[in-house]
Amino acid sequence: LFFALVEVPERLTVSYEALVRSGLADHCVSIPVREATEEEILLIHSEEYLEKVKKTPHMSVQELKDFALQFNAVYFHPNSYHCAKLAVGAALQLVDHVLMGKVRNGMALVRPPGHHSMRDAACGFCTFNNVAIAAQYAKQKYGLKRVLIVDWDIHHGQGVQYCFEDDPSVLYFSWHRYEHSIFWPHLPESDYDAVGKDKGVGFNINVPWNKVGMTNSDFLSVFCHVLLPVAYEFCPELVLVSAGYDSGIGDPEGEMCATPDIFAHLTHLLMNLAGGKVCAVLECPGVYPLCALGSQTVLVVPRPCRYSFHMTRPLKGHRLYQRSRRAQDNSHKRFWLLI
Ligand SMILES: [Zn+2]
């Protein structure tokens, strides 16, 4: 039942219907989707893993169940491989259109999500790592030297972290519910002291929430005091957003209290980077209610700011967050001048 609620086709149809209903769809350019090629998937994933996933369309239900049991929190359907290729392809189409200047920015409404997926493994409903592949693709095809990935989903995108933790050309930022490792995926490397490895040290920023109930002020505080100072110094040529909405109010997974309009403001803050080249790719949709997903997705689509919101606390953020921020600052200020 949990699986049925979390990863359902409605998360795309509801989002799109909300775009149409609000009139925003009329202001957007619809970019044709395509399947990613095997070569593109192999930018991040191993050949062995790709070969395994390629067999899933021909598996029986029992074989699919057995295959899924090899991984953590994943299910497969005979159409999963096709959908996963479309999800990657949609992200790459968006990157192409933005980097070629055909559109200024955009959002890829895709499923399955990607940020938990690893080189050799599916994980947390993710088959291929859409955003990680998009970052590698942008570097390879367009010669980009600096890509920023902002992951505002409520889960840690450990798959993205593993891909780039030793790579100084990709700055990965993630906030996530953590509660001292009680929350899934229960990894020590989701904590603030996982700052990257080897040449990539300093280029991985985790903001673990050790308490639920974070509000707009907490989200804005982290953006303004942690992410943006580093991001301006890093000076990305492209911003990718792992855009999950389980960090919004009403989602029982995240249990946070940030209202939907905050995501529009976060998007606008990111649009000041990379000449406005921002590509958001849908991650975890949020479980309940689906209508909230729709409104949040609408709000995140970059457009002139006409939304207002009320801060429930001053920008300095939650007291508990302030304590963890001191640790956060100490873990990163040796790498970045502006923190
Ligand atoms: Zn999530």
Boltz pocket constraint, residues with backbone or C-beta under 6 A from the ligand:
constraints:
  - pocket:
      binder: B
      contacts: [[A, 153], [A, 154], [A, 155], [A, 244], [A, 246], [A, 283], [A, 284], [A, 285]]
      max_distance: 6.0
